[in-house]
């Protein structure tokens, strides 16, 4: 549903951006990083440039969890999506 999708996108994007900014400097301004950009300080040895894959996993997991605990989309939206996914043949 839309709530799960939005929550997933926010978690994935924010976690990735914050992780990168912590090591590369806020808005990439040198001298404004919170931690040194060395392997000794990286979370689980993941370099900031590669953290997007982790952000994608967090996005997917968050979207699934939030979708399970929120109301499904209205019936007419479910039919609309079904009609788009399975085209009618002539």
C-alpha atoms as an extended CHARMM CRD file, in Angstrom:
* protein
*
        90  EXT
         1         1  UNK       CA              0.0000000000        0.0000000000        0.0000000000  PROA      1               0.0000000000
         2         2  UNK       CA              1.0080000000        3.6230000000       -0.2830000000  PROA      2               0.0000000000
         3         3  UNK       CA              1.8920000000        3.9940000000        3.4040000000  PROA      3               0.0000000000
         4         4  UNK       CA              4.3620000000        1.1260000000        3.2260000000  PROA      4               0.0000000000
         5         5  UNK       CA              5.8820000000        2.4240000000        0.0050000000  PROA      5               0.0000000000
         6         6  UNK       CA              6.3670000000        5.9300000000        1.3750000000  PROA      6               0.0000000000
         7         7  UNK       CA              7.8050000000        4.6660000000        4.6690000000  PROA      7               0.0000000000
         8         8  UNK       CA             10.1900000000        2.3630000000        2.8150000000  PROA      8               0.0000000000
         9         9  UNK       CA             11.4150000000        5.1080000000        0.5150000000  PROA      9               0.0000000000
        10        10  UNK       CA             11.9850000000        7.4940000000        3.4160000000  PROA      10              0.0000000000
        11        11  UNK       CA             13.8930000000        4.9440000000        5.5000000000  PROA      11              0.0000000000
        12        12  UNK       CA             16.0410000000        3.8240000000        2.5680000000  PROA      12              0.0000000000
        13        13  UNK       CA             16.8450000000        7.3220000000        1.3690000000  PROA      13              0.0000000000
        14        14  UNK       CA             17.4770000000        8.8610000000        4.7840000000  PROA      14              0.0000000000
        15        15  UNK       CA             19.6400000000        5.9990000000        6.0420000000  PROA      15              0.0000000000
        16        16  UNK       CA             21.7810000000        6.1230000000        2.8960000000  PROA      16              0.0000000000
        17        17  UNK       CA             22.1330000000        9.9120000000        2.8470000000  PROA      17              0.0000000000
        18        18  UNK       CA             22.9410000000       10.1520000000        6.5550000000  PROA      18              0.0000000000
        19        19  UNK       CA             25.5190000000        7.3460000000        6.3450000000  PROA      19              0.0000000000
        20        20  UNK       CA             27.2370000000        9.0410000000        3.4110000000  PROA      20              0.0000000000
        21        21  UNK       CA             27.1610000000       12.5010000000        4.9990000000  PROA      21              0.0000000000
        22        22  UNK       CA             28.5720000000       11.2230000000        8.3090000000  PROA      22              0.0000000000
        23        23  UNK       CA             31.7330000000       10.0610000000        6.5270000000  PROA      23              0.0000000000
        24        24  UNK       CA             31.9620000000       12.4020000000        3.5220000000  PROA      24              0.0000000000
        25        25  UNK       CA             30.8680000000       15.6280000000        5.2230000000  PROA      25              0.0000000000
        26        26  UNK       CA             27.4150000000       17.1750000000        5.4030000000  PROA      26              0.0000000000
        27        27  UNK       CA             26.4230000000       18.0830000000        1.8550000000  PROA      27              0.0000000000
        28        28  UNK       CA             29.9420000000       16.9350000000        0.9120000000  PROA      28              0.0000000000
        29        29  UNK       CA             31.5960000000       19.9560000000        2.5470000000  PROA      29              0.0000000000
        30        30  UNK       CA             35.0570000000       18.8860000000        3.6490000000  PROA      30              0.0000000000
        31        31  UNK       CA             35.7090000000       19.2410000000        7.3560000000  PROA      31              0.0000000000
        32        32  UNK       CA             32.0600000000       18.7030000000        8.3120000000  PROA      32              0.0000000000
        33        33  UNK       CA             32.1980000000       14.9220000000        8.5590000000  PROA      33              0.0000000000
        34        34  UNK       CA             31.3650000000       13.3940000000       11.9420000000  PROA      34              0.0000000000
        35        35  UNK       CA             33.6580000000       10.3800000000       11.5980000000  PROA      35              0.0000000000
        36        36  UNK       CA             36.8910000000        9.8260000000        9.6830000000  PROA      36              0.0000000000
        37        37  UNK       CA             36.3670000000        8.2750000000        6.2510000000  PROA      37              0.0000000000
        38        38  UNK       CA             38.4900000000        5.2030000000        6.9580000000  PROA      38              0.0000000000
        39        39  UNK       CA             37.6960000000        1.5060000000        7.0600000000  PROA      39              0.0000000000
        40        40  UNK       CA             38.2850000000        1.4630000000       10.8230000000  PROA      40              0.0000000000
        41        41  UNK       CA             35.1680000000        3.5850000000       11.3690000000  PROA      41              0.0000000000
        42        42  UNK       CA             32.8240000000        2.2330000000        8.6660000000  PROA      42              0.0000000000
        43        43  UNK       CA             29.8060000000        0.2630000000        9.8870000000  PROA      43              0.0000000000
        44        44  UNK       CA             30.5900000000       -3.4330000000        9.2700000000  PROA      44              0.0000000000
        45        45  UNK       CA             33.3530000000       -2.3220000000        6.9010000000  PROA      45              0.0000000000
        46        46  UNK       CA             30.8750000000       -0.9470000000        4.3430000000  PROA      46              0.0000000000
        47        47  UNK       CA             32.2790000000        2.0810000000        2.5360000000  PROA      47              0.0000000000
        48        48  UNK       CA             29.9140000000        5.0450000000        2.1830000000  PROA      48              0.0000000000
        49        49  UNK       CA             29.7900000000        4.7670000000       -1.6190000000  PROA      49              0.0000000000
        50        50  UNK       CA             28.3920000000        1.2250000000       -1.3050000000  PROA      50              0.0000000000
        51        51  UNK       CA             25.7860000000        1.8590000000        1.3720000000  PROA      51              0.0000000000
        52        52  UNK       CA             23.0190000000        2.3310000000       -1.2130000000  PROA      52              0.0000000000
        53        53  UNK       CA             22.6050000000       -1.4540000000       -1.3720000000  PROA      53              0.0000000000
        54        54  UNK       CA             21.9390000000       -1.5240000000        2.3710000000  PROA      54              0.0000000000
        55        55  UNK       CA             19.5160000000        1.3850000000        1.9470000000  PROA      55              0.0000000000
        56        56  UNK       CA             17.6290000000       -0.6340000000       -0.6720000000  PROA      56              0.0000000000
        57        57  UNK       CA             17.3570000000       -3.5980000000        1.6910000000  PROA      57              0.0000000000
        58        58  UNK       CA             16.1060000000       -1.3170000000        4.4780000000  PROA      58              0.0000000000
        59        59  UNK       CA             13.5990000000        0.1950000000        2.0180000000  PROA      59              0.0000000000
        60        60  UNK       CA             12.2210000000       -3.2180000000        1.0640000000  PROA      60              0.0000000000
        61        61  UNK       CA             12.0340000000       -4.4980000000        4.6500000000  PROA      61              0.0000000000
        62        62  UNK       CA             10.3400000000       -1.3310000000        5.9230000000  PROA      62              0.0000000000
        63        63  UNK       CA              7.8050000000       -1.3290000000        3.0950000000  PROA      63              0.0000000000
        64        64  UNK       CA              6.8800000000       -4.9600000000        3.8140000000  PROA      64              0.0000000000
        65        65  UNK       CA              6.5460000000       -4.4670000000        7.5640000000  PROA      65              0.0000000000
        66        66  UNK       CA              4.5390000000       -1.2350000000        7.3470000000  PROA      66              0.0000000000
        67        67  UNK       CA              2.2720000000       -2.7050000000        4.6460000000  PROA      67              0.0000000000
        68        68  UNK       CA              1.4590000000       -5.6700000000        6.8950000000  PROA      68              0.0000000000
        69        69  UNK       CA              0.3190000000       -3.4130000000        9.7470000000  PROA      69              0.0000000000
        70        70  UNK       CA             -1.6620000000       -0.8030000000        7.8080000000  PROA      70              0.0000000000
        71        71  UNK       CA             -4.9760000000       -0.9810000000        5.9860000000  PROA      71              0.0000000000
        72        72  UNK       CA             -5.0220000000       -2.2910000000        2.4100000000  PROA      72              0.0000000000
        73        73  UNK       CA             -5.8130000000        0.1170000000       -0.4290000000  PROA      73              0.0000000000
        74        74  UNK       CA             -9.4840000000        0.6690000000       -1.3190000000  PROA      74              0.0000000000
        75        75  UNK       CA            -11.1830000000       -1.9690000000       -3.4450000000  PROA      75              0.0000000000
        76        76  UNK       CA            -11.4370000000        0.2760000000       -6.5150000000  PROA      76              0.0000000000
        77        77  UNK       CA             -7.6660000000        0.9200000000       -6.4380000000  PROA      77              0.0000000000
        78        78  UNK       CA             -6.9800000000       -2.8090000000       -6.1700000000  PROA      78              0.0000000000
        79        79  UNK       CA             -9.1680000000       -3.4200000000       -9.2340000000  PROA      79              0.0000000000
        80        80  UNK       CA             -7.4530000000       -0.5930000000      -11.1180000000  PROA      80              0.0000000000
        81        81  UNK       CA             -4.0200000000       -2.0730000000      -10.4180000000  PROA      81              0.0000000000
        82        82  UNK       CA             -5.2600000000       -5.5390000000      -11.3670000000  PROA      82              0.0000000000
        83        83  UNK       CA             -6.6520000000       -4.2570000000      -14.6660000000  PROA      83              0.0000000000
        84        84  UNK       CA             -3.3590000000       -2.5490000000      -15.4790000000  PROA      84              0.0000000000
        85        85  UNK       CA             -1.2680000000       -5.5970000000      -14.6090000000  PROA      85              0.0000000000
        86        86  UNK       CA             -3.4070000000       -8.0900000000      -16.5430000000  PROA      86              0.0000000000
        87        87  UNK       CA             -4.5550000000       -6.5460000000      -19.8230000000  PROA      87              0.0000000000
        88        88  UNK       CA             -7.7960000000       -7.7240000000      -21.3510000000  PROA      88              0.0000000000
        89        89  UNK       CA             -7.4890000000       -9.4280000000      -24.7010000000  PROA      89              0.0000000000
        90        90  UNK       CA             -9.8230000000       -8.6500000000      -27.5700000000  PROA      90              0.0000000000
